[in-house]
Amino acid sequence: MRSSHLGVLVAALLTISACAGGSGPSSTSAASLSPSQEPMGPASNAPSGATVGVTISTDTDAELKFDPAELTVQAGADVRVTFENRASVPHNLTFQDPINVATSTVVAPGTSETVRFTAPAVGEYPFVCTIHQGMAGKLIVEAD
């Protein structure tokens, strides 16, 4: 119990220290996910239930954004998203409500983390960095 409180405290302190960063205009790029054993770049149409992977990176500190800002997967796919923090401040990656299927820890500059989840029902679902307002993207889930 004590260690979970300590973890929350550390995450809160990192969040507060990271909020000093600003945000600039954002642009949107998209990637589809393909069957793979390792995270990889854009590809096409993964069958339902297939393992798919992609890498999402932060941009430089000049523009706090995800790259790509849109991900497309098939409903029911086993999804692995590797989040690389290329900025000089901490970030996280949270796939938000209504599904809230995956959340990374606070990822330190120059490091990465992989989150894994099953793609939900067909629809569009936001993902965000909860540390930096406006740093957002979209998970698009299509029928298989």
VENLIN-V194190 format. One record per residue. N is the residue number from 1. SS is DSSP state (~ for helix, > for strand, _ for the rest). PHI is phi as a letter, one per 30 degrees, with the letter a starting at -180 (NA if undefined). Layout:
n/ss/phi
N/SS/PHI
N/SS/PHI
//
This chain:
n/ss/phi
1/_/NA
2/~/d
3/~/d
4/~/d
5/~/d
6/~/d
7/~/d
8/~/d
9/~/d
10/~/d
11/~/d
12/~/d
13/~/d
14/~/d
15/~/d
16/~/d
17/~/d
18/~/d
19/_/d
20/_/d
21/_/d
22/_/c
23/_/b
24/_/c
25/_/d
26/_/c
27/_/c
28/_/c
29/_/b
30/>/b
31/>/b
32/>/c
33/_/c
34/>/b
35/>/e
36/_/a
37/_/c
38/_/b
39/_/e
40/_/b
41/_/d
42/_/e
43/_/a
44/_/b
45/_/g
46/_/d
47/_/d
48/_/e
49/_/i
50/_/d
51/>/d
52/>/b
53/>/b
54/>/a
55/>/c
56/>/c
57/>/c
58/>/d
59/_/d
60/_/d
61/_/d
62/_/d
63/_/b
64/_/d
65/_/a
66/>/d
67/>/b
68/_/d
69/_/c
70/>/b
71/>/b
72/>/c
73/>/b
74/>/c
75/_/e
76/_/i
77/_/d
78/>/d
79/>/c
80/>/b
81/>/c
82/>/c
83/>/c
84/>/c
85/_/c
86/_/c
87/_/d
88/_/c
89/_/b
90/_/d
91/>/b
92/_/b
93/_/b
94/>/b
95/>/d
96/_/d
97/_/e
98/_/d
99/_/c
100/_/h
101/_/d
102/>/a
103/>/b
104/_/d
105/_/d
106/_/d
107/>/c
108/_/d
109/_/e
110/_/i
111/_/b
112/>/b
113/>/b
114/>/c
115/>/c
116/>/b
117/>/a
118/>/c
119/_/e
120/_/d
121/_/d
122/_/e
123/>/l
124/>/c
125/>/b
126/>/d
127/>/b
128/>/b
129/_/c
130/_/d
131/_/d
132/_/b
133/_/e
134/_/j
135/_/d
136/>/b
137/>/a
138/>/b
139/>/c
140/>/c
141/>/c
142/>/c
143/_/d
144/_/d
//
